[in-house]
Amino acid sequence: MVLVNENYLKLKAGYLFPEISKRVSLHTQKKSSENIIKLGIGDVTEPLPKACVKAMNNALKEMETHAGFKGYGPEQGYIWLREKIANNEFLSKGCKINPDEIFISDGSKCDSSNILDILGQDNSIAVTDPVYPVYVDSNVMTGRTGNPLEEGGYEGLTYLPINEDNGFKPQIPQQKVDIIYLCFPNNPTGATVSRKELKRWVDYAIQNNSLIFFDAAYEAFIQDEDIPHSIYEIEGAKSCAIEFRSFSKNAGFTGVRCAYTVIPKTLSGKNLNGEKIQLWSLWNRRQSTKFNGVSYVVQKGAEAIYTKEGKEEVKHLIDFYMNNASIMREELQSSGFTVFGGTNAPYVWMKVPETMSSWDFFDYLLDKANIVGTPGSGFGKAGEGYFRLSAFNSLDNVVDAMNRITNI
Ligand code: MLT
């Protein structure tokens, strides 16, 4: 028999969201007719922007002809999309990112995991607790951690707790860590970081020759002007940070699949001889070998996000979900819950009643109100006692869900 990857055996439980789906389907087997409102996984519910649909239809029409047919595209993405992203997301905000430093992909989840391919096994790694589980599980799967710890988490990872006391912002580690995962606006807590706070991380990374993985998948939900959308707004970040971005949440592409990762050419690691190696070249090599790019049709859809109509429609989607978040915050607060997030992020992070664990509250809400959320402990042990509600749903469902919760 073949040997399996033993690292997978260290994984403590199934991936969080399938585990939630399993519990929900057990619940529906018992109470099938009831109307469940899903505020669990952060999956969008509103239809695609018309500008994107039109562009994708046109692209398909082109492909119907000999003249317009496209086979394999560039593994890094079509240059016209990379230019649009560079101009609209970075250059317009003073960040000097070149189109060829942008790699188009089918998702930030895959990129934030695949990026480990180009980095050594022995790097020390820091994650926040709670954290988007993909960061931790990818490190476990690739053998970069030890065994699971009884009290939660894995041996060998540095956990940076985020909690009410620190405003859900991780403290800079005392010791040197090679790789740090930061996600702002934060999934799951909805917390954000100011330019000054982010600069401290960039300074730390430069001083310690560390690499920051900056997950900015939720940047489009930022409402306050003084919150940075990109780590490259901070001087020096081009020498210490990789940024992950996505069209999933802003333009509703969770089912279409398009994202991008920024790897500045100025970013280096070193080999065992201490020689500097450009990370861009390694990622370019990795993508050329293991990835055949995102489809032409999808990239055309993504390009349309940057048209006048596309921008207006995306803004409308963001406003729509942020209005949901604000209703959720208000309703939950007025019925006595302590609530965080939801002002610059589509996630509301609430405290569960003291007598319950996060999973108890999950079961309770499902049983009493037919509402699905995400237990905070699913994001790490410091998430225990909290619960995440996603603002991705229809207005009617959000209003209904809040009525149900407040009237249990
Ligand atoms: C979440 O609910 O945390 C997100 O859907 C995760 C993701 O985007 O993969």
Boltz pocket constraint, residues with backbone or C-beta under 6 A from the ligand:
constraints:
  - pocket:
      binder: B
      contacts: [[A, 40], [A, 41], [A, 42], [A, 43], [A, 109], [A, 187]]
      max_distance: 6.0
